[in-house]
Amino acid sequence: MQKLEVFGANKLKGQIKISGSKNASLPILAATLLSSKKITLKNLPKVRDIETMLTLLKSLGSKVKFEKKKTIIDNSKQNKKFASYNLVKTMRAGILVLGPLLAKYGSAKVSLPGGCAIGTRPVDIHLKALSKLGVKYRIDQGYVIANAPKGLIGNKIRFSKVSVGATENLIIAASFAKGTTILSNCAIEPEIKDLVNFLNEMGCNIKWISSRAIKIIGVTELKEISYSIMFDRIEAGTYLIAAAVTEGNLKISNIIPEIIKTEIKVLKKLGSKIIIRKNELEIVGTKKIKSMKIKTAPYPGFPTDLQAQIMVLLCKANKMSIIQEEIFENRFMHVAELNRMGAKILTQGNKAIVEGNINFAPAELMATDLRASVSLILAALTAKGKSVINRIYHLDRGYENIEKKLNKVGAKIKRVY
């Protein structure tokens, strides 16, 4: 099994170009199922979750072709409606094929999703909302078996809680529903805005009517398009924190700074100096890191996907800090590993109390989920000596060429096979 050897402690200096967004690519790939025309996608990241989604599309009958930096998806002969557990078990985004398959065929059988072990992530919000479009469903042996006897019919739907996946699934499904659908209490992550832009360019009729409400008028015809995926804001945030924690100086390029203004604000409050340019940021880390109370929240709040990374930085703060995790109930699994490196973090329910003034010591470590694994790299970058991170397949689900990108800016990381 592959592992990473990380040799600390070096200050990072140089430029990192941010890849396309994994979390924007997955729903867009699912949404291509609506079309029977060729769809060309640019800026798809080369990460395992994307490979899994492309394999899932192929299993449904899609043809996938790679040309230079483009991915071409041809669904002219796509005709299958069954998404197997073997393909969906490693990522929760597999459930996103349910909406387009129901919209296109009126029936589908899709495995309940897997992914990281950071929380239950129930799909009941997806299913209750789809039932309001005329879908009847049952769960049998870990599969959602769903059909819409009269096709999907537009309706007014209010989500019981803000859910990124449910918002995405319903936007895609309602694009082909008869009549008008109004979705309210929607998630408003930038990746959802990217999905809406993609669908509208294909010929869908989707409009934001307030900050968390969307009006969708169903269509029957789509066109051939070429679309470039947005940047990965979680990758950008991770490298900003990497610069801050190593007291480095990094330029982060291929981004839209406005989209990550919450993260920029937090890092500035913690003491980093950040210069904002058009499609680039420059960050200069400092020895004097301030303490802070951080609460994760749906966008535009502080992202849960950066909670593990910011915790590493708070271990270096001048006083005690508090992190409150409001999205997932089991997202402190990195705490035990950070404590093995010398951190003093105490968890109480959804709260982590983080002691400051910590110097991390190298250790052999175990990655438990995607974002936890990268937090261990950040801690190891500051520890003098060699740390070993096991089970890095989690890391490869969401970060493209992470050791190459970090080694280019002064890190010493080696992948061991």
DAMONOR-V983200 format. One line per field, one symbol per residue. ss: DSSP state (H for helix, E for strand, - for the rest). A space follows every 10 residues. Layout:
# DAMONOR-V983200
ss=???
This chain:
# DAMONOR-V983200
ss=--EEEEEE-- --EEEEE--E -HHHHHHHHH HHHH---EEE EE-----HHH HHHHHHHHH- --EEEEE--E EEEE------ -EE-HHHH-- -HHHHHHHHH HHHHH-EEEE E--------- ---HHHHHHH H----EEEEE --EEEEE--- --E--EEE-- ---HHHHHHH HHHH---E-E EEEE-----H HHHHHHHHHH HH--EEEEEE --EEEEE--- ----EEEE-- E-HHHHHHHH HHHHH---EE EEE---HHHH HHHHHHHHH- --EEEE---E EEEE------ --EEEE---- -E-HHHHHHH HHHH------ EEEE------ ---HHHHHHH ----EEEE-- EEEE------ E--EEE---H HHHHHHHHHH HH-EEEEEEE --HHHH---- -HHHHHHH-- -EEEEE-
